[in-house]
Amino acid sequence: MKVLWVEDHARAGELLTAAAAAASRKRFGIDLVVAKSLIDAERKLRLERFELVVIDLMLPDSTDEDATVTRIASMGKFRVAVVSGSDKRDEVVKSLVRAGVNCSPAAVGKENLPLADFVRRPELFRDFVYSLMPDKGAPQKAASR
């Protein structure tokens, strides 16, 4: 699964990149791209296709959380998930769901995200990423005959 994670905090971005590398070594099928700003995310969305876009609402080049997700969500057909420390995150997600956006129905508090654990235990990272998708599960395994 190709994932764009919009995260402006350098340390969080480093931990996410390390978690994705660990998940890749385990062949969990997650290709993570980190964008550091709204403009960086828009640039990456123009150049690549993603299945999931994870958005931090508080970015250095966007002061309006609603505008941030609206700009991102209008750029393609992908699942949107809000992972943010913003106190407006739940309100923003409810607004997206009401508008019919393909959005994970619950925002995730960034302050509760175990980024260091994701690096040490890549299966936690895989499970978290897949929990943001509509089917709420890990990649489907081939049916045995």
C-alpha positions as CSV (number, residue, x, y, z in Angstrom):
1,M,0.0,0.0,0.0
2,K,1.3,3.4,-0.9
3,V,0.9,5.9,1.9
4,L,1.6,9.7,2.1
5,W,2.0,10.9,5.6
6,V,2.0,14.7,6.0
7,E,4.0,15.4,9.2
8,D,6.0,18.6,9.8
9,H,7.8,17.5,13.0
10,A,11.3,16.3,12.0
11,R,11.6,13.7,14.8
12,A,8.2,12.2,14.1
13,G,9.1,12.1,10.4
14,E,12.3,10.3,11.2
15,L,10.6,7.7,13.3
16,L,7.9,7.1,10.7
17,T,10.6,6.6,8.0
18,A,12.4,4.2,10.3
19,A,9.1,2.3,11.0
20,A,8.4,2.1,7.3
21,A,11.9,0.8,6.6
22,A,11.4,-1.9,9.3
23,A,8.1,-2.8,7.9
24,S,9.6,-3.1,4.4
25,R,12.3,-5.4,5.7
26,K,9.5,-7.6,7.0
27,R,7.8,-7.4,3.6
28,F,4.6,-5.9,5.0
29,G,3.9,-4.1,1.7
30,I,3.8,-0.5,3.0
31,D,5.5,2.1,0.8
32,L,5.6,5.3,2.9
33,V,6.4,8.8,1.6
34,V,6.6,11.7,4.2
35,A,5.7,15.2,3.2
36,K,6.8,18.0,5.6
37,S,4.3,20.7,4.6
38,L,1.0,21.2,2.8
39,I,2.8,22.4,-0.3
40,D,5.1,19.4,-0.2
41,A,2.1,17.1,0.1
42,E,0.3,18.7,-2.8
43,R,3.5,18.4,-4.9
44,K,3.8,14.7,-4.1
45,L,0.1,14.1,-4.8
46,R,0.5,15.5,-8.3
47,L,3.4,13.2,-9.0
48,E,2.4,9.9,-7.4
49,R,-0.7,7.9,-6.6
50,F,-1.5,7.0,-3.0
51,E,-4.0,4.7,-1.4
52,L,-3.9,6.5,1.9
53,V,-3.0,10.0,2.9
54,V,-2.4,10.6,6.7
55,I,-2.7,14.3,7.6
56,D,-1.5,16.3,10.5
57,L,-3.8,19.3,10.7
58,M,-1.3,21.7,12.1
59,L,1.2,22.5,9.4
60,P,3.6,25.4,9.1
61,D,2.1,26.6,5.8
62,S,-1.6,26.2,6.7
63,T,-3.3,27.9,9.6
64,D,-6.8,26.6,8.8
65,E,-7.3,22.9,9.6
66,D,-10.4,22.7,7.5
67,A,-8.6,24.2,4.5
68,T,-5.7,21.8,5.0
69,V,-7.9,18.7,4.6
70,T,-10.1,20.2,1.9
71,R,-7.1,21.0,-0.2
72,I,-5.6,17.5,0.2
73,A,-8.9,15.6,-0.1
74,S,-9.7,17.3,-3.4
75,M,-6.5,16.1,-5.1
76,G,-7.4,12.5,-5.8
77,K,-9.1,9.2,-5.0
78,F,-7.5,8.0,-1.8
79,R,-8.4,7.3,1.8
80,V,-7.8,10.2,4.1
81,A,-6.9,9.8,7.8
82,V,-6.4,12.5,10.4
83,V,-3.6,12.0,12.8
84,S,-3.1,15.3,14.6
85,G,-2.5,17.0,17.9
86,S,-5.1,19.6,17.0
87,D,-8.1,20.0,19.3
88,K,-10.3,20.4,16.2
89,R,-9.4,17.0,14.8
90,D,-12.7,15.2,15.7
91,E,-14.7,18.1,14.4
92,V,-12.7,18.1,11.1
93,V,-13.2,14.4,10.6
94,K,-17.0,14.7,11.3
95,S,-17.1,17.4,8.6
96,L,-15.2,15.3,6.1
97,V,-17.5,12.3,6.7
98,R,-20.6,14.5,6.3
99,A,-19.2,15.8,3.0
100,G,-18.8,12.3,1.7
101,V,-15.0,12.2,1.7
102,N,-13.4,8.7,1.9
103,C,-12.1,9.4,5.4
104,S,-11.3,7.2,8.3
105,P,-14.2,7.9,10.7
106,A,-12.2,8.6,13.8
107,A,-9.3,11.0,14.2
108,V,-6.2,9.8,16.0
109,G,-4.4,11.9,18.6
110,K,-0.8,12.2,17.5
111,E,0.2,12.6,21.2
112,N,-0.9,9.0,21.7
113,L,0.8,7.5,18.7
114,P,3.6,5.1,19.8
115,L,6.1,6.1,17.1
116,A,9.1,4.5,18.8
117,D,7.2,1.3,19.2
118,F,6.4,1.3,15.5
119,V,10.2,1.2,14.8
120,R,10.9,-1.6,17.3
121,R,7.8,-3.6,16.3
122,P,7.0,-3.0,12.6
123,E,3.8,-5.2,12.9
124,L,2.3,-2.5,15.1
125,F,3.0,0.1,12.4
126,R,1.5,-2.2,9.7
127,D,-1.6,-2.8,11.9
128,F,-2.0,0.9,12.6
129,V,-1.8,1.8,8.9
130,Y,-4.2,-0.9,7.8
131,S,-6.6,0.1,10.6
132,L,-7.1,3.4,8.9
133,M,-8.4,1.7,5.7
134,P,-12.1,0.9,5.2
135,D,-11.8,-2.9,5.6
136,K,-10.1,-2.4,9.0
137,G,-7.7,-5.2,8.4
138,A,-4.3,-6.3,7.3
139,P,-3.7,-7.2,3.7
140,Q,-5.9,-10.1,2.5
141,K,-4.2,-13.5,2.4
142,A,-4.8,-15.8,-0.5
143,A,-7.5,-18.3,0.2
144,S,-6.1,-21.8,0.8
145,R,-7.5,-24.6,-1.2
